[in-house]
Amino acid sequence: MTQTLPPTREAGEPAAEPARLVTSPKRILLVSILVSVVPAVIVGLLVWRGGISDTAGGRAPAAATHAAIPIYLRLFLAVLLIGGLAHAGGWLAARLRQPRVVGEIVAGLLLGPSVLGRFLPEVSTALFPADIRADLNVLAQIALILFMFSVGAEMDLRMMRRQGAAIGMISQATMIAPFLLGLLLVPTLYPDFAGEGVGMVPFAIFMGTAISITAFPVLARIVQDSGLSGTRLGNLAMICAGINDVMAWCALAVVIAVIQAGSALGALVALPLAIAVSAFALLVLKPLLQRAADRLDAVQASLAVRIVAVLCLVFALAGLTDQIGVHAIFGAFLAGLILPRKSRFLAAVPERLSTLNRALLLPVFFASIGLQVDVVSAIGHTSVLLAGLLILVVAVGGKLLSAAFCARAGGMPWRESLGLGVLLNARGITEIVVLRTGMDIGVINTKAFTVMVVMALTTTIMAAPLLRLLRVSRPAGPSEAIEPDGGDDSPATIKEKVSL
């Protein structure tokens, strides 16, 4: 039998180019919808029809159909639908020059009672029954823990320590001013928005914190997309957002400790324990982790070993902070802060975990938010709508004016000062995390949660258009682009970039 040999290549003849994959964004979007959304919807409709047939025959509605389909398959289909819609929403948001997180959150809202549950309630019940929602909540908690780890890993404490007096003034003012303005709203909001049995003091601290949040991860993307990376305005916004986030997490820890302890006296036990755990992690555990990372570098441990080691650290600290009376997200955030930055082999782990989390688990978190938010019902009540508008005005005005006046007092032009206020108003996913935590511990109710989610989306969406209106956003030029390795991070360079 003869065998056909592949054609030989003469010496000096260039090798044939490999076939290129088609990477058209529209085609990728279409394929993602076809392979995820369509099958999940079809199965959901079949389950729905099966439930109707069972009812007509006198059998328990949908129970036999759900029993016939294993729960792992129904969970897989739910995650498939959520992921497909989230990625489609993120793609559309990017096309509209918005952060992808906006489209992902909106996709989650579409799956909840605001849209799907209102117009196709049977399909919503078939796709997301009670047992599937419980499993989705577990996945959402894991997504939340991994996200907070990524936030901690991306936070540059060295840059914050180098900030000057003027930057410190702006950072504190943009946190304190909205916080105090939020406290003024508490007597009005408390009767309708506080959780059952929650005192006014923890509710006030939580609302002030939620109103003064800045989303560090979303802000980083807005700065990059607006061509402000490496500029004075971009660097100043990033430093202020990082400091604001640290202050906000500390305030939230106080609220959680008071609520879960049941009294301020109980919080006096939880908070010192949280401080002790943080000090131990930063002063003792961090150097030990650096030695362990050096050992992993020396033996060239596999990526799987490194990922498992980091996950053990993340969930161990998350479980510890949860047990002492503060939320698990603080342990995950702390794990990100103490992760060695100089380890060549550990450097890729946070990025890998973040990629997996954003592709698979964070969409589930957004969907879990959407399944609890009914925007239509909330805005249908005049009192809730007016309260939401009041919160939006206070949140935007507090950040914008405090940032603008402080930056102007530090010597920045008015246009850049207002641009800083616009950037720091982006609340995004960090606000969603805080709100979800507040509802989990019962400090706010569903109405407050819905109104604050809408506020977070609005303040994030408005950032890019307002920057263009102020004419401070621009394509990054060669002189303003960050170097591939992170650029010169010396104290002199940092001071020059953010000097007011």
NORTABEL-V475208 format. One record per helix or strand of 2 or more residues. SS is the DSSP state (A for helix, B for strand). FROM is the first residue (numbers start at 1). LEN is the number of residues. Records with the same first field share a line. If there is no record, write none. Layout:
SS: FROM-LEN + FROM-LEN
This chain:
A: 25-32 + 63-6 + 71-25 + 100-11 + 116-4 + 121-7 + 130-25 + 157-5 + 165-29 + 200-12 + 216-10 + 232-30 + 264-36 + 303-21 + 328-11 + 347-24 + 375-5 + 382-28 + 414-11 + 428-13 + 446-25 + 491-8
